[in-house]
Amino acid sequence: MGEPTAPVLLSRDGAVSTIRFNRPSVLNALDEPTAAAFRDACRAVAEDGTRVLVIAGNGRGFMAGGDLARFRADGAADIARTIIEALHEGLMILDRLEAPVIASVHGPVAGAGMSVAMATDLCIAADDAKFTLAYARIGTTPDGSSTYNLPRLVGLRRAMEIALLADTIDASDALRLGLVNRVVPAAALAEETAALAARLAAGPTRAYAGIRRLLRQSWTSGLESQLAAEADAFCASAGTEDFKEGIEAFFGKRRADFHGR
């Protein structure tokens, strides 16, 4: 998985793991091996105690979506099914991950690339990023959880516009719409991403896991069940070493030194 020619690269630096799409000659477009490698990388991250995951792309862009050359072949529907099922399994793993997930995007962020970016917890974009939910342009419907995440990020009316018209959205408009959290100069993307990942990696990892879970489930929970979940999560957090450290740091008027336990 770490081979330089692999379609997806998985690396780890301390508490931070990075999944990097690595087909730069085709703008990291998804074919069957790439989707399977993404799924396998997500599986590996879920098992290795990572405290933060970054998802990025090599070359001129984050990802241009599915590899349309594969869909010109006979059996396009079966090919699409294979790619989509692996992609979706990877995204489900990320949804349940016990660590924050950051998308670090630049250049084209199209189709499934935009879907993956929207599925993460935080998205930091280079100022040259261009977002397109391009599915309607080729006469198909979205995948990669975009129909789930897009209306939650921007609202239904705006989501309809983005999906139906498939216009290109620049980085500043993506920030205004809530598709990304930050826009930084392209030359500073790696540095800014590393700083954000390091900040999260030094935080209360188990509390972050609870925060992710509570926010993600809130869309399908009633108030009563959400309140019960909040109470259970808080009480579970109160039993962690990080909570004890946070309380002691507060009364000691110092910065907390969390270890993710």
N, C-alpha and C positions, 0 to 999 in steps of 0.2 A: 504493500500500500504506500510505502514511502519511496518507491522508485520514481525517479524524475520524469519518466515517460508514462507513468500511470495516468489514467484520465482524472483521477481524484487523488490528491495528496493529503495525508493526515500527519500532522506533526504536533509536538507538545513542547512547550517552554515553561518549565515550572508548573504552575497551576492552570495555565491557559493552553487549550488545544485549538488547533486551526484545521478546518476542512477547506481545502482550496481546489476549486475546479481547475483542471489542467489540460484543456484542449484549445490552446490559444489560437491555433490556425483556423478554427471554426467558431471563434468567440465562445468557447466552452459549451457548445450546443450539446444537449442530452441525446445520446444514443443508448442502446441497451447496456453496454459495459459501463458507461458513465453513471447511469442511474443505479445500476447494481453496486458500483463502487461507492457511490454516495450513501446508499442504504447501509453497506457494510461499515463505512466510516462512522456513521451515526450509531450503529450497534457497538462499535469499539469504544466510542466516547462515553456511551451510557454505562460502561462497565469499568472505567479506569479512574474514577474519582476526580475527574476534571471539575474545576471550580468556575470556569468560564469557557465558552466555546465561541470562536470566531469563524464565520463562513465568508470566504472571499474567492476571487477568481484571478487567474493569471492572464497576462496579455493585455489586450486593448479594452477589455470589458469584463463585467461580472459574469453574465451569461445571456446569450441571445435566444434562449428558449430551447425547444426541441430541435433535433437535427432533421430538418425538413427533407434532406436527401434520403433518409431512411423511409420516409412516407411515400416516396415515388415508386417504391418496390411493390411487388404483389404482396398481398396480405398486410396492407398498411394498418388495418384495424388490430390485427394480432400483434404487430410490432408496437403500436401505440399502447396496447394493453400491458405488454411486458415492461415498457419504459415507465408508464404511469404507476403500475403497481409497486415497482421498486421505489420510485420517488415518494409515493404516498406512505409506504412503510417507513422510510427514513423520516418523513415529516411527523408521523405519529410518534416515533421515538423521541424526536426533538421536543414535541409537545409535552411529553412526560419527563423530560430530563430534569435532574435535580440541580441545575445550574443555569444561569442566564446565558442567552444566545444572542450574539451580535452579528448583524450582517454588515460587512464592509464593502461598499459597492462603488464601482466607477464605470465610465463608458456605457455601453449598452446594457440595460437591465430589462430584458424583454421576455414576454411569454412566461415560461416556467421560471425564468430567472427572477422576474418580478414577483411571481408567486412565492418563491423561496424567501426572498427578501421580506415580504409581508408576513411570513410565518414566524419570523424571529421576534425576540423581545425588544431589541433596539436596533436601529439602522442608522449608520453613519455613512454619508455619501460624499464622494468627491464632487467638486463643482462642475465636472464634465459629465456627470451621470445623466443618462437619458432613459426615462422609464416608458415602457409601452406594454400594455396588456394586449398583446398583438393577435390573440386568437381569432377575433372576428375578421381580421384581414385575410386569413386563409380559410375562412368559412367553417370554423369549428367553435366549440365551447371551451371555457377555461378549465384548468385542472390545477393540481398543486395546492389546493386549499384556498385559492384566490377568491372564489365565490363566498367562502366563509369569512375570510379575513378582511377583504376589501371594504364591504359595507360597515364593518365594525370600526375600521380606521377612518373612513371618510363620510359615512352616512349613505343611505340607500340611493338617494337621488344622484349624488355625485358618483357613486359606484356604477350606476347605470350608464352615465355619460362616459366614464373611463372604459368600461367593458364594451359598450355598444359602438362607440366611435373609434376606439383604439388609437386615439391621438397620442403623439409623443409629449411627454411631460418633462420639462427640464428640472434641474436640481432645486432651484429656488421655488418653483411651483410645487414640487413634491414636498418641500418643507412646509409651505403654506397650507397644503392639503392635509398634512399629518401623515404622509407616507414615510417620511424619514424624521429622525430626531435632530440631526445636525448635518450641516453642509460645511465642508472644509476645502481648502485648496487641494487640487489633485496631488501636488507634490508632498503634501502633509498628511495624506490619508493614512499611510501605514503608521506614522508616528502617533497620530491622533487616535487611531484604533487601538494601538498598543497601550496608550495611556488610559483609555476608557476600560480596556480589558484588565489592566493592572489594578485599577481602582475597584472594580467588581471582585477581582480575585482576592483582594485583601479584605473583603467584606464578610458578613455573616452568611455563609453559603446555605446553611439549612433554613435560615429565615428567608433568604431569597427564593428557595424552593417553595416555601409556603406562600410567599407573595405571588409567585408565578401561578401556582395552582389556584389560589383564591380568585385572582383576576380573570384567569382563563375560564374557570367554571361559572363565573358570575353571570354570563350571558344566558345560561340555561337554568339558573337557580332562582327560586322564589326568595323573597326577602327573609322569610323565617328560616329556610334551609341555609341561606348564605350566612345569616347571623350565627347559626349553630356551628357552621364550618369555621367561621372566624374565631369563635370562642375555643373550639378544639385546637385550631392551629396555634393560637396564642399560648394556650396552656402547654402544648407540646414544645413550643419555643422556650417557654420558661424553664424547662428542664435541661436546656443545653448549656454547654460551657460558654458559648458565645454570649448568651443572655447574661450569665453571671458576670462575664467580663464587661459587657456593655453597661451594666448597672454600676459596677465598681469604677469604671472609667468616668461615668457621669458624676459620681460623688467625689472622685478624685480630681475632677476638673482636668482630665487628660484625654488624649485620643485613644479609643479602644483598639486593642490588638487582637483582632479576630483570627481564628484558625479553622473555621468551617466545621466546628464540632459542637 
